[in-house]
């Protein structure tokens, strides 16, 4: 770990990571006029050969190895104006400027580079939005117009004859009794800019430019929310976390890290679905704010963000100042993301809610981190650096001396294991907050459905009957299937050929709405063939079921019902998530059909039936976590039912009803599932009992990739210690993706810093042919 000196000391040199150079680090002199402005984490402009480039300050020191060192040109950070040697004045020379990245975030970046085996350059690209890094966006400016003096009636009468447009502008300003934006004013007055400038020149109006933030919440109205009474479990959880917040920030903490900062063991908040975890989050967040701290809240899915935001904003805006919350996720426009990040950096917002990358939000005085649905795989980044936001949250909480709360109805096996190892503290919410019973879960054996008259592979007779009953009572239904499209394959009934992707080892999914075949991995599209390409016969079978096919089956069985499908195909437009959930909340939709984006976190009191079309979708994946993910998904989906005054029911359609994942989910038995799962993991040396690193090789030529993977596996076996188990070089379960063949080498064991350094050195020195791409995934979440 890098040693971070005091930023108050005047150092002569800065070590700078140069942008876009795959990790090049050079020393530069700090000119006198920038002595108090160049800090660790600051973004600077520097000379490199004949060009000027950007870089970030990694460290400060007084000694360099060379006598001739070029000087930093300017500091590029946002807090103060950019100053050069010719612009600096004595009045502002000593004013410190907050660097782009705080020292705590810089420490986190170094840890990520070491732990995940990524370059610092790649890590820094994850920390800051591209528009901030490249300064490709400026703050949004608006022009406001205000009336300087009130015109007389005689003047207005004369102006009406001479310049009707100018007269309409003055009339509009008089009616508004205040300041208007120029665009709004000209539209209302049916005038133009020359008329406005003429009035300005004559001294009647004042035009002023102002910076405004692009607000993701613009034009949204919030309804006041009531503050519910906590049950006994919730009260205990809030008290425990409040006590920890008080201990951490009262100056009385006697536990310290190696860095000399107070440390808090993470809390694992395990609460059954509907147990009121969000209310616990709200209460402890208010405590952190009262202590003068800021709060970071992670949610796994963009689909969860609108409802989470609404609940937090509705509560806060009754007791706190407005615009206290910022939001960061990929569905914001580039301008909105830019401005939200800057609001956080300037301290204008003290709470951030967002998806995975929000873990790096530039919050000052961070006191509380909440990771909701901590078990979710979407917290894992699948591109370099392949970090897991939950684990990064653990480290950020340590560096910031913040309190961390991980919440879930189905915690990851690794997280509950940490409780048993004494690394986390467990808080349990064993009952629903509204004292309602957990929904009754029925398992429907689909192997028997084919023997029943009128049954099909989509809606069983029991599920059809249950849907009809709910519709009669004006109750709402959720139907879940984690597979979009109409049919997962188009099969020739004569020779068995399936339409497959030319770039991936996947069959093409048929989408009826667009009448095309689509690869859900690489996005390849093509028209369905008129004849089989293999046997030239006419006619195809639709194999497998997707959400479009469920939607069609529902429309046929219940033509009067108002159904709507929510998946990646229907949710592409900005704001579509919120609009759909608002309609569902207002009971304008009877049946909501969707993929996993409707499976968790959503709270709709009128939903009394959840139908899981195929409970086996994820059960048979070639992954040791397949059982855990099936249990989690079924439990989370089932939790959407019965969250209001009426009891809920869940129906799971499955071809493997005897599966432990399905049976434990049926009985809402997380601890039973955990106990049998850890026995399986321990017997085979899977996490959390051993760590894993997955090395992937990919290239265009299958035989070449296979050969290089085998050669690398041999070299790793020679260089790594015997305690590290090196698996065989094997084709990935999904062997071809995006036109590349992929082979894996899996490593099992424990990987201290020295072994990871040996591994990185072996990979960097291995002479791979051109076209072979090698990646290293620490703590992999997917083996496909």
Legacy VTK file of the C-alpha trace (Angstrom):
# vtk DataFile Version 3.0
C-alpha trace
ASCII
DATASET POLYDATA
POINTS 784 float
0.000 0.000 0.000
1.272 3.450 -0.903
2.220 5.805 1.911
0.104 8.956 1.750
1.938 12.004 3.141
0.246 14.977 4.687
-1.192 17.243 2.013
-0.194 20.273 4.127
3.532 19.727 3.534
5.092 21.468 0.530
6.733 18.825 -1.630
8.869 19.511 -4.657
7.846 16.623 -6.913
4.791 14.583 -7.809
4.621 11.024 -9.152
1.926 11.005 -11.824
0.044 8.213 -13.573
-0.240 9.250 -17.236
-3.657 8.785 -18.857
-4.092 6.193 -21.591
-0.592 4.711 -21.272
-1.336 1.327 -19.633
0.215 2.357 -16.335
3.122 4.656 -17.198
4.241 6.609 -14.101
6.598 9.629 -14.311
7.925 12.253 -11.896
7.213 15.967 -12.445
8.318 19.083 -10.613
5.708 21.118 -8.754
6.101 24.814 -9.669
6.018 27.334 -6.845
2.624 28.766 -7.807
1.044 25.284 -7.497
2.707 24.223 -4.238
-0.521 24.207 -2.263
-2.706 22.987 -5.106
-1.013 19.770 -6.217
-2.385 17.051 -3.944
-2.647 13.275 -4.072
-5.656 12.437 -6.226
-5.520 15.738 -8.145
-5.917 15.742 -11.921
-3.152 17.684 -13.679
-2.041 18.703 -17.162
1.589 17.849 -17.909
4.036 17.891 -20.841
4.924 14.546 -22.432
7.369 14.673 -25.338
5.904 17.258 -27.705
2.330 17.061 -26.386
0.337 17.992 -23.300
-1.518 15.152 -21.580
-3.584 14.507 -18.476
-2.548 12.530 -15.428
-3.405 11.891 -11.804
-1.105 12.496 -8.837
-0.215 9.245 -7.070
2.280 10.518 -4.482
4.305 13.541 -3.390
8.016 13.544 -2.495
11.187 15.647 -2.342
13.707 13.428 -4.124
13.840 12.224 -7.742
16.373 10.115 -9.610
16.935 12.635 -12.409
18.290 16.180 -12.403
16.105 17.463 -15.244
12.411 17.052 -14.507
9.616 18.764 -16.416
7.066 20.785 -14.459
3.317 20.396 -14.054
1.438 22.911 -16.216
-1.824 23.224 -14.300
-4.242 21.573 -11.887
-7.473 20.523 -13.606
-9.786 19.913 -10.675
-13.235 21.441 -10.318
-13.465 23.040 -6.882
-11.661 26.263 -7.896
-10.932 27.882 -11.237
-8.026 26.479 -13.197
-4.970 28.696 -12.712
-1.713 28.996 -14.633
1.434 30.818 -13.553
0.261 34.020 -15.258
-3.197 33.929 -13.627
-2.418 33.107 -10.002
-2.731 35.936 -7.466
-1.649 36.292 -3.867
-5.270 36.428 -2.716
-6.072 32.897 -3.864
-2.615 31.315 -3.878
-3.063 29.725 -0.453
-6.632 28.488 -0.940
-6.622 24.655 -1.022
-8.574 22.883 -3.735
-10.291 19.560 -3.177
-8.638 17.003 -5.492
-10.659 14.962 -7.937
-10.095 11.839 -5.800
-9.730 11.877 -2.030
-6.840 10.127 -0.300
-9.261 7.451 0.961
-10.428 6.732 -2.592
-6.789 6.634 -3.710
-6.073 4.042 -1.021
-9.062 2.058 -2.242
-7.770 2.265 -5.834
-4.390 0.823 -4.826
-6.100 -1.990 -2.920
-8.265 -2.815 -5.952
-5.250 -2.893 -8.263
-3.436 -5.287 -5.897
-6.404 -7.520 -5.076
-7.954 -7.819 -8.540
-4.672 -7.849 -10.457
-5.617 -4.826 -12.550
-3.559 -1.836 -13.650
-4.027 1.427 -11.779
-5.017 3.040 -15.054
-7.900 0.563 -15.477
-8.986 1.096 -11.863
-9.049 4.893 -12.189
-11.271 4.616 -15.260
-13.867 2.928 -13.028
-13.650 5.567 -10.314
-14.706 8.634 -12.283
-17.279 9.105 -15.095
-15.742 9.537 -18.520
-17.150 13.055 -18.946
-15.380 14.114 -15.737
-12.093 12.403 -16.659
-11.974 13.919 -20.131
-13.640 17.224 -19.232
-15.822 16.577 -22.286
-18.836 18.272 -20.682
-19.203 21.684 -19.137
-21.755 22.722 -16.591
-25.109 23.574 -18.098
-25.711 27.304 -18.363
-29.036 29.104 -18.591
-29.811 32.745 -19.271
-32.280 34.407 -16.913
-34.081 37.673 -17.625
-35.295 40.068 -14.956
-37.020 43.439 -15.150
-34.758 46.341 -14.129
-37.455 49.031 -13.921
-41.200 49.135 -14.368
-42.296 50.772 -17.643
-45.110 53.323 -17.679
-48.406 52.724 -19.467
-47.568 55.524 -21.913
-44.230 53.906 -22.785
-45.870 50.490 -23.287
-48.485 52.056 -25.575
-45.756 53.665 -27.673
-43.704 50.450 -27.679
-46.721 48.464 -28.883
-46.808 50.575 -32.033
-43.060 50.632 -32.572
-42.033 47.080 -31.509
-44.842 44.677 -30.572
-42.356 41.910 -29.719
-40.516 44.053 -27.170
-43.845 45.069 -25.688
-44.921 41.424 -25.315
-41.623 40.646 -23.540
-42.194 43.423 -21.002
-45.825 42.405 -20.513
-44.786 38.795 -19.841
-42.186 39.883 -17.285
-44.710 42.156 -15.582
-47.202 39.291 -15.332
-44.594 36.876 -13.943
-43.552 39.316 -11.194
-40.068 37.855 -11.217
-37.266 36.309 -13.204
-37.809 34.014 -16.157
-35.499 31.861 -18.208
-34.864 33.462 -21.582
-36.124 30.445 -23.512
-39.340 30.301 -21.490
-39.825 34.066 -21.774
-39.395 34.185 -25.553
-41.753 31.242 -26.009
-44.481 32.814 -23.852
-44.069 36.245 -25.459
-43.729 34.886 -29.008
-40.587 37.013 -29.403
-36.941 36.589 -30.416
-33.455 37.247 -29.056
-32.830 40.491 -31.025
-35.885 42.027 -29.323
-34.603 40.880 -25.935
-31.128 42.290 -26.566
-32.654 45.586 -27.663
-34.464 45.855 -24.316
-31.247 44.981 -22.509
-29.330 47.669 -24.373
-32.039 50.196 -23.505
-31.701 49.272 -19.819
-35.149 47.753 -19.300
-34.053 44.151 -18.598
-31.027 42.379 -17.164
-29.713 39.156 -18.743
-27.668 36.922 -16.481
-26.009 33.534 -17.084
-26.353 30.954 -14.311
-25.068 27.421 -13.865
-27.793 24.833 -13.359
-27.625 21.175 -12.594
-29.220 18.693 -14.994
-31.700 17.221 -12.545
-32.841 13.581 -12.960
-35.749 14.407 -10.604
-37.018 17.392 -12.577
-40.813 17.670 -12.786
-41.361 14.780 -10.362
-43.906 15.190 -7.591
-43.608 13.276 -4.341
-46.437 12.239 -2.076
-45.743 12.530 1.655
-45.036 9.160 3.251
-46.099 8.091 6.719
-43.509 6.901 9.212
-44.459 3.380 10.322
-43.979 2.032 13.800
-41.082 -0.408 14.068
-41.641 -3.963 15.228
-39.375 -5.532 17.847
-36.851 -6.954 15.343
-36.590 -3.686 13.441
-36.184 -1.729 16.652
-33.332 -3.975 17.813
-31.572 -3.661 14.458
-31.893 0.144 14.404
-30.648 0.429 17.995
-27.601 -1.769 17.328
-26.578 0.197 14.232
-27.321 3.558 15.882
-25.071 2.558 18.791
-22.308 1.689 16.358
-22.669 4.999 14.521
-22.470 6.838 17.839
-19.412 4.820 18.918
-17.613 5.408 15.615
-18.218 9.146 15.454
-18.190 10.188 19.096
-14.420 9.886 19.389
-14.640 7.029 21.894
-13.788 4.143 19.576
-10.899 2.073 20.904
-10.701 -0.388 18.009
-8.271 0.617 15.274
-7.000 -0.628 11.941
-3.365 -0.839 10.936
-3.814 2.692 9.553
-4.747 3.972 12.996
-8.386 4.630 12.146
-11.471 3.355 13.988
-12.884 0.164 12.485
-16.383 -1.252 12.512
-17.275 -4.858 11.771
-19.886 -4.984 8.975
-23.502 -5.766 9.856
-25.367 -8.435 7.868
-29.070 -7.537 8.014
-30.870 -10.780 7.175
-34.572 -10.078 6.882
-37.270 -12.154 5.238
-38.951 -10.567 2.232
-41.291 -7.812 3.397
-39.614 -7.526 6.797
-39.021 -3.788 6.473
-35.312 -3.596 5.720
-35.835 -0.305 3.863
-37.372 1.289 6.956
-34.288 0.224 8.920
-32.129 1.849 6.239
-34.141 5.073 6.518
-33.822 5.247 10.308
-30.068 4.630 10.406
-29.541 7.032 7.510
-31.264 9.794 9.497
-28.943 9.004 12.419
-25.850 9.286 10.204
-27.062 12.618 8.810
-27.703 13.913 12.315
-24.077 13.073 13.174
-22.927 15.197 10.217
-22.037 12.232 8.024
-22.884 11.356 4.441
-24.512 8.124 3.266
-23.907 5.783 0.324
-26.651 3.339 -0.716
-26.134 0.648 -3.353
-28.974 -1.142 -5.126
-28.301 -3.971 -7.579
-30.706 -3.169 -10.417
-31.595 0.054 -12.192
-35.195 -1.187 -11.996
-35.017 -0.898 -8.198
-33.665 2.647 -8.246
-36.924 4.563 -8.967
-38.871 2.975 -6.121
-35.937 3.184 -3.698
-35.359 6.805 -4.640
-39.004 7.676 -4.203
-39.150 6.194 -0.702
-35.951 7.900 0.426
-36.792 11.270 -1.123
-40.354 11.216 0.161
-39.125 10.671 3.716
-36.179 13.059 3.588
-37.908 15.991 1.968
-40.299 16.111 4.910
-37.442 16.589 7.388
-34.361 17.701 5.436
-33.429 20.221 2.778
-34.344 19.402 -0.831
-31.854 17.991 -3.327
-30.033 16.164 -0.548
-29.940 12.962 -2.637
-27.906 12.351 -5.780
-28.372 9.326 -8.014
-25.772 7.495 -10.107
-26.604 4.748 -12.580
-26.170 3.966 -16.269
-29.650 5.083 -17.355
-28.852 8.724 -16.622
-27.867 10.909 -19.546
-24.179 11.785 -19.725
-24.998 15.334 -18.640
-27.070 14.185 -15.651
-24.345 11.776 -14.527
-21.754 14.565 -14.893
-23.765 17.021 -12.804
-24.784 14.508 -10.123
-21.133 13.513 -9.647
-20.111 17.157 -9.328
-22.862 17.839 -6.769
-21.432 15.044 -4.647
-17.850 16.231 -5.138
-18.772 19.753 -4.031
-20.711 18.516 -1.014
-24.044 19.817 -2.332
-25.546 16.312 -1.893
-24.905 14.138 1.168
-26.619 10.934 0.053
-26.034 8.924 -3.091
-28.212 6.058 -4.300
-27.015 4.049 -7.251
-25.934 0.823 -8.853
-22.502 -0.833 -8.775
-20.235 2.092 -9.748
-21.814 4.391 -7.129
-19.491 2.726 -4.594
-16.849 5.211 -5.815
-19.037 8.309 -5.310
-16.956 11.290 -4.067
-18.728 11.722 -0.737
-17.007 13.723 1.968
-17.310 12.598 5.625
-18.725 9.220 4.627
-20.271 7.609 7.695
-22.673 4.918 6.482
-22.659 2.493 3.543
-25.727 0.349 2.798
-25.570 -2.468 0.242
-29.125 -3.628 -0.447
-29.651 -7.161 -1.850
-25.974 -7.798 -1.175
-26.145 -11.293 -2.690
-26.856 -9.998 -6.199
-24.427 -10.993 -8.964
-24.961 -7.658 -10.723
-22.608 -6.139 -8.134
-19.801 -7.960 -9.946
-18.150 -6.035 -12.782
-17.562 -8.290 -15.791
-14.948 -6.020 -17.394
-11.504 -5.063 -16.123
-11.160 -4.273 -13.276
-13.432 -7.167 -12.334
-14.376 -5.894 -8.889
-17.291 -6.895 -6.678
-19.016 -3.774 -5.315
-19.981 -5.527 -2.070
-16.366 -6.430 -1.317
-15.148 -2.993 -2.381
-17.755 -1.559 0.029
-16.154 -3.558 2.859
-12.769 -2.008 2.090
-14.106 1.509 1.568
-15.860 1.324 4.925
-12.515 0.379 6.509
-10.593 3.230 4.890
-13.329 5.776 5.623
-14.020 4.420 9.146
-17.660 4.095 8.097
-20.381 1.722 9.281
-21.353 -0.888 6.666
-24.741 -2.620 6.501
-25.275 -5.487 4.041
-28.952 -6.363 3.606
-30.669 -9.352 2.018
-33.451 -11.887 2.458
-31.089 -14.465 0.944
-27.514 -13.513 1.880
-24.648 -14.857 -0.190
-23.132 -18.030 1.249
-19.837 -16.129 1.619
-21.510 -13.392 3.666
-23.251 -15.755 6.098
-20.002 -17.719 6.403
-18.315 -14.464 7.463
-20.915 -14.210 10.238
-19.992 -17.697 11.441
-16.300 -16.733 11.294
-16.890 -13.639 13.432
-16.066 -11.217 10.602
-19.625 -9.844 10.277
-22.322 -9.191 12.883
-25.761 -10.698 12.213
-29.020 -8.794 12.649
-32.191 -10.728 11.828
-35.698 -9.624 10.893
-37.630 -12.861 11.171
-41.152 -11.496 10.598
-42.831 -9.324 8.020
-43.091 -5.712 9.117
-46.880 -5.639 8.668
-47.344 -8.862 10.682
-48.660 -10.576 7.566
-47.960 -14.259 7.066
-45.329 -15.293 4.569
-46.969 -16.308 1.281
-48.046 -19.902 0.814
-45.784 -21.529 -1.805
-47.106 -24.368 -3.945
-44.810 -26.464 -6.124
-46.416 -27.686 -9.357
-44.826 -30.767 -10.937
-44.945 -29.981 -14.650
-44.124 -33.608 -15.504
-47.732 -34.415 -14.644
-49.276 -31.553 -16.606
-49.073 -33.276 -19.972
-51.460 -35.919 -18.661
-54.137 -33.356 -17.786
-56.688 -32.168 -20.297
-56.243 -28.531 -21.334
-52.786 -28.192 -19.769
-49.793 -26.719 -21.569
-46.109 -26.026 -20.857
-46.665 -22.359 -20.019
-49.673 -22.011 -17.717
-50.625 -25.059 -15.674
-54.273 -25.657 -14.795
-53.656 -24.687 -11.160
-51.951 -21.439 -12.160
-54.714 -20.563 -14.653
-57.352 -21.103 -12.000
-55.440 -18.978 -9.472
-55.031 -16.135 -11.997
-58.753 -16.170 -12.789
-59.621 -15.979 -9.076
-57.341 -12.956 -8.530
-58.725 -11.144 -11.553
-62.267 -11.642 -10.238
-61.228 -10.042 -6.929
-59.412 -7.140 -8.670
-56.094 -8.291 -7.252
-52.799 -8.135 -9.145
-50.554 -10.896 -10.423
-46.844 -11.132 -11.237
-45.677 -13.834 -13.648
-41.931 -14.414 -13.644
-39.725 -16.042 -16.262
-36.030 -15.204 -16.487
-35.869 -15.582 -20.251
-36.933 -12.940 -22.750
-38.126 -13.390 -26.315
-40.847 -15.690 -27.659
-39.003 -18.999 -28.075
-35.446 -19.844 -27.041
-34.817 -21.760 -30.264
-36.265 -22.353 -33.709
-36.036 -26.099 -34.459
-36.436 -28.040 -37.680
-38.825 -30.936 -36.868
-37.317 -33.031 -39.686
-33.568 -32.985 -38.923
-33.424 -31.287 -35.518
-31.278 -28.349 -36.642
-31.598 -25.241 -34.457
-30.923 -21.744 -35.736
-27.675 -20.743 -34.066
-25.616 -17.571 -33.757
-22.686 -17.368 -36.219
-20.562 -15.683 -33.509
-21.541 -17.502 -30.293
-22.239 -21.011 -29.024
-25.902 -20.157 -28.543
-29.126 -20.812 -30.353
-30.902 -17.721 -31.633
-33.992 -16.604 -29.735
-37.098 -15.871 -31.772
-38.726 -12.502 -31.055
-42.248 -12.379 -32.391
-42.716 -8.623 -31.877
-39.902 -7.824 -34.308
-40.152 -11.065 -36.327
-36.436 -11.745 -36.005
-33.957 -14.184 -34.538
-31.636 -12.599 -31.980
-28.535 -13.606 -30.029
-28.915 -12.369 -26.457
-25.145 -12.433 -25.998
-23.676 -10.507 -28.926
-26.830 -8.898 -30.329
-26.674 -10.549 -33.759
-30.017 -10.384 -35.615
-31.334 -12.136 -38.682
-34.646 -12.966 -40.332
-36.087 -16.436 -39.661
-35.258 -18.777 -42.578
-38.057 -19.880 -44.882
-36.566 -23.393 -45.189
-34.191 -25.400 -43.000
-30.587 -24.587 -44.016
-29.567 -28.222 -43.436
-32.321 -30.383 -44.974
-34.197 -27.673 -46.970
-37.536 -28.770 -45.481
-40.256 -26.217 -44.753
-41.675 -25.599 -41.276
-40.186 -24.992 -37.832
-41.022 -25.664 -34.183
-40.839 -23.060 -31.424
-38.729 -24.606 -28.659
-38.535 -23.148 -25.180
-40.534 -20.347 -23.627
-39.714 -16.651 -23.272
-41.578 -13.705 -21.785
-43.150 -12.816 -25.147
-44.658 -16.288 -25.378
-45.976 -16.020 -21.822
-47.500 -12.666 -22.733
-49.233 -14.256 -25.739
-50.508 -17.166 -23.636
-51.897 -14.769 -21.015
-53.608 -12.644 -23.681
-55.240 -15.759 -25.127
-56.335 -17.184 -21.769
-57.414 -13.860 -20.200
-58.289 -11.458 -23.031
-59.988 -8.955 -20.684
-56.966 -8.645 -18.374
-54.608 -5.694 -18.696
-51.197 -7.333 -18.965
-47.789 -5.779 -19.533
-44.362 -7.261 -20.164
-41.227 -5.835 -18.557
-37.856 -7.039 -19.806
-34.790 -5.698 -21.613
-36.791 -5.390 -24.844
-39.552 -3.176 -23.417
-37.448 -1.128 -20.966
-34.996 0.536 -23.360
-36.375 4.083 -23.175
-35.213 6.331 -20.353
-37.797 6.500 -17.579
-39.673 3.404 -18.767
-38.999 1.523 -15.492
-40.571 4.226 -13.358
-43.518 4.749 -15.706
-44.358 1.033 -15.708
-44.084 0.648 -11.942
-46.191 3.761 -11.417
-48.913 2.276 -13.636
-48.730 -1.017 -11.748
-48.932 0.754 -8.391
-52.008 2.676 -9.592
-53.541 -0.702 -10.570
-53.663 0.205 -14.262
-52.001 -3.170 -14.962
-53.531 -6.459 -13.770
-50.779 -8.899 -14.741
-47.105 -7.943 -14.843
-44.942 -10.375 -16.804
-41.205 -10.035 -16.492
-37.663 -11.226 -16.021
-35.463 -10.840 -12.947
-35.843 -7.051 -12.981
-39.232 -7.598 -11.285
-37.932 -10.285 -8.941
-36.700 -8.267 -5.998
-37.013 -5.107 -3.978
-40.398 -4.033 -5.357
-43.311 -3.487 -2.998
-46.864 -3.625 -4.403
-49.504 -4.257 -1.701
-52.224 -5.451 -4.112
-50.122 -8.328 -5.524
-51.530 -11.539 -4.061
-50.309 -14.074 -6.609
-46.861 -14.721 -8.058
-46.474 -17.377 -10.711
-42.988 -18.675 -11.519
-43.315 -20.134 -14.999
-40.165 -22.254 -14.881
-38.362 -22.702 -11.583
-35.591 -24.703 -13.262
-34.199 -21.990 -15.558
-31.023 -21.392 -13.552
-30.912 -24.693 -11.664
-28.965 -26.757 -14.188
-26.315 -24.217 -15.201
-22.722 -25.563 -15.162
-21.792 -23.510 -12.096
-21.328 -24.549 -8.457
-23.504 -21.571 -7.456
-26.480 -22.729 -9.572
-28.387 -24.098 -6.574
-27.752 -20.989 -4.499
-28.892 -18.659 -7.287
-32.041 -20.692 -7.872
-32.908 -20.586 -4.175
-32.239 -16.835 -4.015
-34.244 -16.040 -7.121
-37.255 -18.145 -6.128
-37.272 -16.678 -2.613
-36.974 -13.125 -3.892
-39.720 -13.532 -6.504
-41.993 -15.248 -3.993
-41.492 -12.296 -1.661
-43.405 -9.990 -4.012
-46.684 -11.648 -2.965
-48.834 -10.807 0.040
-47.152 -7.559 1.065
-50.465 -5.792 1.791
-53.571 -6.633 3.804
-54.367 -9.775 1.816
-52.500 -13.067 2.048
-50.254 -13.994 -0.828
-49.746 -17.204 -2.772
-46.850 -18.342 -4.943
-46.896 -21.104 -7.534
-43.607 -22.562 -8.744
-43.839 -24.617 -11.932
-40.924 -27.049 -12.141
-39.762 -30.306 -13.694
-37.487 -31.037 -10.690
-39.702 -30.476 -7.624
-37.411 -32.594 -5.436
-34.484 -30.127 -5.807
-33.228 -28.866 -2.396
-33.149 -25.301 -3.778
-36.853 -25.471 -4.585
-37.866 -27.264 -1.392
-35.971 -24.917 0.940
-37.422 -21.930 -0.940
-40.881 -23.450 -0.565
-40.497 -23.454 3.221
-38.766 -20.015 3.426
-35.854 -21.825 5.081
-32.651 -19.893 4.404
-30.696 -21.374 7.306
-31.561 -24.932 6.240
-30.373 -24.197 2.725
-27.176 -22.583 4.042
-26.315 -25.576 6.226
-26.598 -28.104 3.392
-24.884 -25.804 0.878
-21.769 -25.196 2.996
-21.273 -28.955 3.372
-21.224 -29.271 -0.437
-18.857 -26.294 -0.792
-16.443 -27.578 1.857
-16.299 -31.091 0.393
-15.263 -29.747 -3.022
-13.076 -26.838 -1.908
-15.329 -24.130 -3.312
-15.659 -20.604 -1.887
-15.910 -19.563 0.886
-13.577 -22.355 2.013
-11.049 -21.670 -0.734
-10.569 -18.686 -3.007
-10.763 -18.948 -6.784
-9.132 -17.152 -9.683
-10.298 -17.811 -13.237
-7.845 -17.281 -16.107
-9.560 -16.951 -19.466
-7.908 -17.089 -22.871
-9.820 -16.107 -25.994
-9.026 -15.880 -29.666
-10.431 -16.420 -33.136
-8.804 -19.829 -33.767
-10.123 -22.647 -31.590
-7.067 -24.946 -31.794
-4.664 -22.084 -31.084
-6.573 -20.974 -27.982
-6.767 -24.556 -26.702
-3.013 -25.052 -27.208
-2.053 -21.781 -25.496
-4.361 -22.503 -22.564
-2.733 -25.916 -22.052
0.750 -24.344 -22.284
-0.161 -21.643 -19.780
-1.620 -24.214 -17.420
1.681 -26.129 -17.537
3.670 -22.951 -16.822
1.431 -22.003 -13.913
1.865 -25.444 -12.402
5.659 -24.886 -12.485
5.699 -21.357 -11.046
2.902 -21.418 -8.450
3.352 -23.212 -5.102
1.939 -26.706 -4.635
-0.724 -25.352 -2.278
-2.434 -23.738 -5.284
-4.541 -26.211 -7.248
-4.342 -25.517 -10.984
-7.243 -26.962 -12.946
-7.029 -28.356 -16.441
-7.312 -26.060 -19.438
-10.897 -26.606 -20.599
-13.309 -24.951 -22.975
-15.702 -22.536 -21.299
-19.273 -23.873 -20.962
-20.190 -21.196 -23.494
-17.184 -21.929 -25.677
-17.672 -19.222 -28.296
-18.872 -15.664 -27.652
-18.691 -12.568 -29.859
-16.685 -14.556 -32.388
-13.996 -15.598 -29.884
-13.280 -19.130 -28.645
-12.727 -19.199 -24.884
-10.769 -21.573 -22.646
-10.474 -21.482 -18.853
-7.842 -22.368 -16.288
-9.285 -22.291 -12.746
-7.058 -21.815 -9.686
-8.129 -22.872 -6.174
-6.433 -22.029 -2.897
-5.440 -18.987 -0.895
-3.821 -16.077 -2.697
-1.775 -13.694 -0.573
-0.215 -10.673 -2.249
3.019 -12.559 -3.040
1.233 -15.335 -4.940
-0.861 -12.854 -6.904
2.342 -10.999 -7.800
3.854 -14.278 -9.050
0.709 -14.979 -11.058
0.687 -11.515 -12.649
4.390 -11.816 -13.476
3.860 -15.227 -15.105
0.998 -13.897 -17.218
2.952 -10.788 -18.277
6.066 -12.785 -19.262
4.248 -15.570 -21.095
4.678 -15.016 -24.846
1.156 -15.284 -26.213
0.689 -15.124 -29.980
-0.941 -12.070 -31.503
-4.712 -12.273 -31.224
-4.822 -14.148 -27.900
-6.467 -12.109 -25.136
-5.888 -13.141 -21.520
-7.927 -11.953 -18.525
-7.733 -12.736 -14.821
-10.913 -12.783 -12.724
-10.425 -12.848 -8.945
-13.449 -14.241 -7.062
-15.341 -15.060 -10.291
-19.134 -15.059 -10.135
-19.729 -16.625 -13.548
-18.040 -19.552 -15.265
-19.936 -19.358 -18.543
LINES 1 785
784 0 1 2 3 4 5 6 7 8 9 10 11 12 13 14 15 16 17 18 19 20 21 22 23 24 25 26 27 28 29 30 31 32 33 34 35 36 37 38 39 40 41 42 43 44 45 46 47 48 49 50 51 52 53 54 55 56 57 58 59 60 61 62 63 64 65 66 67 68 69 70 71 72 73 74 75 76 77 78 79 80 81 82 83 84 85 86 87 88 89 90 91 92 93 94 95 96 97 98 99 100 101 102 103 104 105 106 107 108 109 110 111 112 113 114 115 116 117 118 119 120 121 122 123 124 125 126 127 128 129 130 131 132 133 134 135 136 137 138 139 140 141 142 143 144 145 146 147 148 149 150 151 152 153 154 155 156 157 158 159 160 161 162 163 164 165 166 167 168 169 170 171 172 173 174 175 176 177 178 179 180 181 182 183 184 185 186 187 188 189 190 191 192 193 194 195 196 197 198 199 200 201 202 203 204 205 206 207 208 209 210 211 212 213 214 215 216 217 218 219 220 221 222 223 224 225 226 227 228 229 230 231 232 233 234 235 236 237 238 239 240 241 242 243 244 245 246 247 248 249 250 251 252 253 254 255 256 257 258 259 260 261 262 263 264 265 266 267 268 269 270 271 272 273 274 275 276 277 278 279 280 281 282 283 284 285 286 287 288 289 290 291 292 293 294 295 296 297 298 299 300 301 302 303 304 305 306 307 308 309 310 311 312 313 314 315 316 317 318 319 320 321 322 323 324 325 326 327 328 329 330 331 332 333 334 335 336 337 338 339 340 341 342 343 344 345 346 347 348 349 350 351 352 353 354 355 356 357 358 359 360 361 362 363 364 365 366 367 368 369 370 371 372 373 374 375 376 377 378 379 380 381 382 383 384 385 386 387 388 389 390 391 392 393 394 395 396 397 398 399 400 401 402 403 404 405 406 407 408 409 410 411 412 413 414 415 416 417 418 419 420 421 422 423 424 425 426 427 428 429 430 431 432 433 434 435 436 437 438 439 440 441 442 443 444 445 446 447 448 449 450 451 452 453 454 455 456 457 458 459 460 461 462 463 464 465 466 467 468 469 470 471 472 473 474 475 476 477 478 479 480 481 482 483 484 485 486 487 488 489 490 491 492 493 494 495 496 497 498 499 500 501 502 503 504 505 506 507 508 509 510 511 512 513 514 515 516 517 518 519 520 521 522 523 524 525 526 527 528 529 530 531 532 533 534 535 536 537 538 539 540 541 542 543 544 545 546 547 548 549 550 551 552 553 554 555 556 557 558 559 560 561 562 563 564 565 566 567 568 569 570 571 572 573 574 575 576 577 578 579 580 581 582 583 584 585 586 587 588 589 590 591 592 593 594 595 596 597 598 599 600 601 602 603 604 605 606 607 608 609 610 611 612 613 614 615 616 617 618 619 620 621 622 623 624 625 626 627 628 629 630 631 632 633 634 635 636 637 638 639 640 641 642 643 644 645 646 647 648 649 650 651 652 653 654 655 656 657 658 659 660 661 662 663 664 665 666 667 668 669 670 671 672 673 674 675 676 677 678 679 680 681 682 683 684 685 686 687 688 689 690 691 692 693 694 695 696 697 698 699 700 701 702 703 704 705 706 707 708 709 710 711 712 713 714 715 716 717 718 719 720 721 722 723 724 725 726 727 728 729 730 731 732 733 734 735 736 737 738 739 740 741 742 743 744 745 746 747 748 749 750 751 752 753 754 755 756 757 758 759 760 761 762 763 764 765 766 767 768 769 770 771 772 773 774 775 776 777 778 779 780 781 782 783
